[in-house]
Every structure is written in structure tokens, then in C-alpha cells.
Amino acid sequence: MNARVAALVLLAPFVAVGCDRRRNVDEPFADRIAEAVPEIEKATGLKFKRPPRLEMRSRDQVRDYLLKKFDEDMPAEQLRGEELAYKLFGLIPDTLDLRRFLVDLLTEQILGYYDPATKVLYIVRDAPEDLAGITVSHELVHALQDQYANLDSIQKARNNGDRQAAAQAVLEGQATWIQMKLALGGADLATRIPGGWEQVRQQIRESQGSMPRFATAPMAIQESLIFPYLSGAEFVRRFSTRGDSRSPLNAMPSSTEQILSEEAFFGDPPDEPTDIRLPGRPKAGEYEETVGEFGTRLFLYQHHRDIGAASGAAQGWDGDRYRVVDAGRGRGRALIWATVWDTPVDAAQFVDVLGLAIGTRYRTSAPSVTPSGARTYAGAKRTVVVTPLEIAGRNVVVYVDVPTGASAALIDPAWISVGR
């Protein structure tokens, strides 16, 4: 989900200082750019190859751009598949029109954006001076990033949403980290704000009154919006404190696990995600993607509101793949989700917390368990089968969620492929 503009709006009020002054519509923010450019270069260790450009736009012009960009980044077929998956995972209500909601959310309080296609930073003419100044700082970092990495290609990557989310976290995290350091006079956030990033998160929660669409967003959407900024900024902070001579742009993490876990990225060797492939190819109308550790944590927490249990059960994640399929005979949609885990203990912990989440979500009784360890849950007109397996020496858990009466034997586990 491309939520960059929306989440910047969430963060801007927290670091803004001063009064709500308005700039003259023709003033080009030249002084802010001149001040910020050397500070950004110093903070990143990168030099601008060409002067950044900034242009003013009306709020309607910015909204039109965002709508066009949204449709480019989220083609209708992909968005339909993502909406079905979110609903089958129980992350959004069945009645939610995801496209309409996201468009309203992403254009709720537009301040500005950097466009990799035109290489121009656009700012809304009537934006409050202080918030627009913060936006300029943040988007200037993106302009610099675009001179050393192809932002357009990163944003349009397909088929592995977890890898894309990790890359987005580096881009947004670096911009947020630098933006907030500049706003705090170069001080470390942890030394200026008691509670650090958790305090920022709480401030966002408390400022929902000024963002009505965000305030009504399902928890999973809210957390997905915030993740690249706060978790990404923490990743960049860790990167900078380790004295690594590389730029984060040249050392992109390959999973949200590597964003969340210092050991997963900086370990020797790093913990690279395992490639897991479901049998066959998705048919017309089916949708396939990757959840990732962050998404797994969200799913477990959505249905079992224990953040410690959800985070702990997701930490052993090492790869996954899901597919939305037709359950057959007009019964609706079904979900197949295969996950691979670091150790047997990790897989068992996931199965246990997953069972609690299923039980709460579908109000099921204790599952029936086969001698092989497969667990079947039935309730709320759904049947879920959770099957622990060993494939190619790896610990795999297959989750199948179907409408009541439909067969859960949608794939042959023997044809699931697991490997680096």
C-alpha cells in the first residue's frame, strides 16, 4: 500500500513548532531549501547531483496527481486481490470499499510530495508554513534518494509486498529520521522526547481528531501507514549508530523481519527470507502475495489482542506465501497461506497463538486434531485447517480458511517448494 503522503501528514504535526503562518502563494521556499540541503547532505553523507526543484500547486492539482499515482501504483486487479486478502485475513470489514477508503485517506490533508517522474517537489499553495517547511525537508531527502536509487522502480515493484514494504521503510525511515533531527536541531529523538518512538506513536493516536479518515481506519491500515516511518526511522537509527560506512540505499533489507530485528539484518550472516512457493500458478481471478513478519504480527494481534504474544509468535518467521482462490460451487473465496519457520519451537509457538486468534475470530471451540497434528477449527460459517509439516528439512505451517461445506484440500502440500 503506497501510503507515503498520508503518513507524512500524520507525523508533521508532532515535529512542527511555531505558529500556523501562511506563506505568500508565490514564495518558492528557497530559503528553506538553501538551509536544508547542506544539513541533509551532512546527515546522509550524500551530495545532491543537481539542484532540487520545487513548484507550488493548488490542492486540487495535488489531489489529481495523487489519484493518478494511486491508480498507477495499485492497478485495479492488484487492489481487488489485496482487498479480498485483507478481508479473508479479517484485517478490514467485509463491507469496506478499499479503493474509496484509501483515496479519501491519502488525500485527507495534503501538504506536498516529491515526484520521481518529473524530479520536482510540489507543495500545496495554502499549506501552513511550519508544516509545509517540514514537508520540504522530508521530500528533499526523497529527491536526494532518487539521485542514488530509482524510487520509481522501487515503488512499482510487484509480487513481494514484504520486500517492497522493507524498501519503503528504508526510504521513508531515512527521510523521517533526518526530518525529525533537523526539526530538533540535530538532537537525537530519544534524548529530546521521553519515550522516543513510542511517544511519537502515542502522539499520532492522540491527534486523530484532526484526521477523521485516519481515525476511522481499521487497525491494520493505521499500522501499515505508520510502519515505514517509525519502524523505518528506527532501522536507520540503528544503521547510523553502528558506524556502517555504507548508505542504507546501498544495503536495502529484503524483508520486514530485517527492519524489525537488528540481528536479522546485521547478523553474520543476515537472516535472509526463505523462498516458499505454492504449487501451480494463480488462475484468473486468484491473487498471490507475501505477508511478511510485520503482516503476520498484525494478523495475530488483530484477532488475539496480546501484543507480546503476537510479536513473539511472529519472530520466528522465515518466509511465507498466500493465495486467494475460489472455494468452488459458488461458495465464495478461500485462503491458502504457507509459512516457514526458523525452528520447530518457532513453528509450534506460531501454531498455538494462531489457534487462539482463530478461536477468538470465529468463536470456535477446541479444534479436532489428527494424529499427524493437523488442527481443524469450525465456526462462524468458516472452517480453518492448520497443518504443521516438514518440507525439505524446514518447518512449515499451512493455513487453509474455507467457507463451511467447502473442501479444505485445495492444494497438495507435497508440491509446496521451500528453499533459499
N, C-alpha and C positions, 0 to 999 in steps of 0.2 A: 504494500500500500504506500503510495507516494504521499506522505503527509508533511513534507518539509515546511511548507509555508504555514500551515495551521499550527504546527508545534512551535515555530518561532514566535508566533503571536502569543502562545502560552507562556513562553519564557521571558519575553520582552518586558512585561510589567514588573517582573521581580527584580531585574537589574537596573531598571530606569531610575534616574534621580532627577530632581528639579521639578519645575512646573510644566504644565501642559501648554507649551507655547506653540504657535503655528508659524511656519516659515512662509515667506512670500512664495507664491506659486512658481516664480521663475528662478528662484535661488537654487543653484545646482549642487549644494552640499560640497563645494570644492574644498572648503576649509576642513571639513570632517575627513574627507578622503586624504588630503595632504597630511593631516595629523595621524591618521590610522595606518596608512601604507607603511611607513618605516617601523611602526610598532608591530605590525603583522609580520613583516619581513624578519624582524629580530626574533619574534616568538616562534616562527616556523623554521627559520634558517634558510628560507627560500626567497629569491628575488623575483619581483614582477618582471616578466619578459617584455611586457608592453603596458602602457598606462591603462588603468581600468576606466571604462566609460560609464557614465551614469546619465539616465534620462528620466524625466518626470512623466507620469501617466495619470490619467483620470482613474477613479476607482472602477468605472465600468470597463475601461480598457484592460486593466489588470485582471478583472474577473473574466473577461472574454479570453485572455491568454490562459488563465488557469483552467478554464473549461476545455480549451483546445488541448492543453498539455495533459490534462487528466485523461482525455479520450485516447491520446497517443500512447501514454504510459500504461493505461489499463484498457486494452481493447475489449469490446463488448463480450466476446466469447470468454476471455480470461476472467472478466469481472463476474460473469454469470457463474462460472465454475467456482470462483472464490466465495461468492455469496452462498452457494449450495454447501460448500465445505464448512464455512463458518456456522451455518445453521445445523448441519449434521454433527458438528463438534459441540453444538449447544452454546456457541460464543455470542450469537446475536439472535434476537427473536425471529420466529418464522415469518412474521408479518413485515419485517423491515425491508424496505427497498434500499439496498446498499448503495447503489449509484446516487440516488437522490440525496440520501443522507450524507454521503461523503462530499458531494459537491457543495451542499449547504455548509458543511463543517469546514471545508478547506477555504471557503470564501467568506467565512464569518466576520473576520476583522483583518482585512488585507492591509499590509503595510508595504510590501515590496518583494522582489525576487531577482535572482540572477539567472539569465537565460543563456545556457551553454551554446545554443544555436546562433544567437546574434552577438554573443560576447558583451552584452550590455546588462548593467544593473538598473532595474526600473524601480522607482519609488512613487507611491501614491502622493499626489499633489497636496492633499489636505491632511496628510498624516501628522500627528503630534510630533513636534521637533525632537523631543527626547527619545521617543520610541523609534522614530524614523532614523535617528542617529545610530541607535543600537542595531537596527536592521542593516544600515550601511556597513557597519563593522563586520557583522556576521556574513553578509553577502559578499563583501570584499574578500573574505577568506575563501569563499567558493570560487570567486573569479581567479584567485591565485591558484587554487587546487586545479582548476580547469586548464591552467597553463602547464601543469605537470602530470595530469591524468585526464583521461577522456570521461568527463562527467556524464555526457550524453549516453555513452555506451554502457556505463555502469547503471544508470537509471533505467535503461531499456533492457537489461539482462532478463532472460527468461528461464523457466524450468527449474530453478533452485531458489525459491524465495528466501530460504535461510541464509544462503551465501550472499544474496543481494542485500538482505537486512543487515548483515555484518559489515558489508562495504559501506552501506548508507550510514551506519553508526560511526564509522571512522570519519566520513566526510562531515556529518553533522556534529559529531563529538568534537572534532578539531575546531570547527567554527564556533561551537558553543563555548569550549574551553577558553579560546582566545578572546572571544567576545566578552565573556564574564571577567576575565583577567583585566582587560582594558577598562571595563566599567568599574572595577575595584582598584584601579590604579596600580595594576601589576601584582596585587596580593593574591595569595593562594586562597581559594574559596573557603577551605577548611579553617583557615586562621581568621577570616573575617565574619563568617556566618556560623554560629554554633549549630551543629547538626549536619553541616555540609549538604551533600546532595539530597539527603532525606528531608532536610528542611526546605530545599527548593521544591521537592515533590509535594510536600505538605502545602507550601505556598500556592502551588498550582491548583491543588484541590480547593483551597480557600478562596481562590479568585474566580471560581466557576460562575459566580453571579454575573460577571461581565462577559461571559462566553456561553450563552444559553444552549447552543447546539452541542458544544463540548460537554456541558453539564449533563445533557440527556444521553450522551453516547454510552453504549454498553461498555462495561469494564475492559473487555479485550481491546476495543478500539481505542479507548483512552490510553491504555498501557502501551499499545503499539505506536501511538503518536509520540508518547514521551520517551520510549526506549532509546531511539537513536541519539537523542540529545543528552539525556542524563547518563545512561549506561555507556554511550559512546564517549562522552566527555571524561568519564572515569577511566575508560580504556586509554584515552590519550594521555591523561594524567599519569597513569602507571607507565606508559611508554616513555614519557618525558623524564620521570624520576629514575628510570633505570639507566639513564645515560646512553641510550642506544643512538648511535650516530646516523642511523637511517631515518628517513622521513616515514611517518605512518603510511603515506601514499604509496611507498615502495615496499610495504610489508603488510598488505591487506590480509586480515584474518579471513578464514574460509568458512566460519560458522559463528552463530551467535554464542555457542559454547565458548569460543575463544574471546568473545567480548566479555562474557560474564566471569570467566575463570582466568586468573593470572597464569596458573600452571598450564592450562590448556594451550595458551599462546606462547608463553615464554619458556615452557619446559624444554628439555633437551632429550629427545626430540619433541616438537609440538604435537599435541593430540589432534591429528587430522581426522575429519569425519569419515566414517566408513560408508562406502557406496553400497546402497541396497536397492535392488531392482525387483519390481513386481513382474510376474510372468505376462508375456504378451504386450501389446501396445494398447493405449487407451482408444476405445472406439469412439465414433461420432457421438457427441453429447456427453462423453465422460470427461473427467478432469483429474489431473495428477500433479502433485506438488510435494514439497518437503515442509515439515512443521518446524524442526529445529528444537534446541534445548529451551530457548525462550518461549516458543509457542507451546511446547509440552508443559512447561511450568504454568503458563496461562490457562491451559485446558484443565489441568488438575486443580488449580486454585479456583477456577470458575465454579466447579461443582463440589469441591471439598475445601471450604474456606479456612484452610490452615496453611499460611504462607511457608512455615517451616517444613511441613510435610511435603508440600508441592515442590519447593525448591530442592529439598533433599532427594525426593524421588526422581527429579529430572536431571540431577547432577551426573548420573552415570550414563546419560545419553551419549551415543556414539554415531548415530545416523538414523534416518527414517525415510519413509516414502508412503504417501497415501494416495488413494484413488477413489473418486466419487463415481459410482456405477448405477445402472438401472437394476432394481431388485427383481424385475420381471413380473409379468402378468398384471401390469398396471398398478402395482403396489406402491410405487414411489421409488425413492433413492436409497441407496445403501452406501456404507463407507467401509473401505478396507484400509487398514493402517498397520504397516510393519515397522517395528523399531528394533535397533540393535544396541546392545548394552556392553559396557566395559567388562563387567564381571557377572558371575551368577548371582551374587548378592545384590548388585545394582538392578538386575532384571527382576529379582524377587521383590525388592522394595517397590519398584515401579508397579508390578502386578498388584501388590497389596493396596497401595494408595489409589491405583486405578480402580480397584474394586470398590473402595469407599466412595470414590467420585461417581461411579456408575450407580451405586446403591442410592446415593443422595439424589442424583439427577432423575432417575427413573423410578425411585421409590420401590426398589426391588427387595425381595427377601434374600436370604443367603443363596449363593449360586449352587447349582449342581456341578459336581466335579468328577471328571472321568479319571480312570487310573493313570492316564498319561499327563494329567494336570490341567487339562482344558476346563475352563470355568464358563458356565452359561448363566446369564442373568436375564430375567424376563420381567417386564413391567412397562406401563405407560405406552402400550401398543408397540413396543420395540423389543427385540432380542439381541443381546450382545454376547459374543463368544470371545474369550481371551485365551489364547493358546501360547504357552511358553514352548520354545523349540531350541534345538541346537542345529545350526546350519553352518557348514564349513568351519566347525570349531568355534563359532561365535554364538553368543546368547541373544536370541531373537524372541520378540513377543509380537504376535499377530492379533490385532483387534478388528473384529468384524461386527458392524452395527447394522441390522436389517429391520424392516417392518415385521411385526408379528405375522407369522404364517409363511414368510419368505425363507428360502434356504440360505443358511449361513455358509454353505460350501461354495463360495464364489470363486475361490482360487485354490489351486493345489500348492500347498506350502513347499512341496518338494521342488517346485520350479522357481522359488524365490532365490535370487542370486545375491550373495554377500561377499564383498571384497573391497580392498582399497582402490 
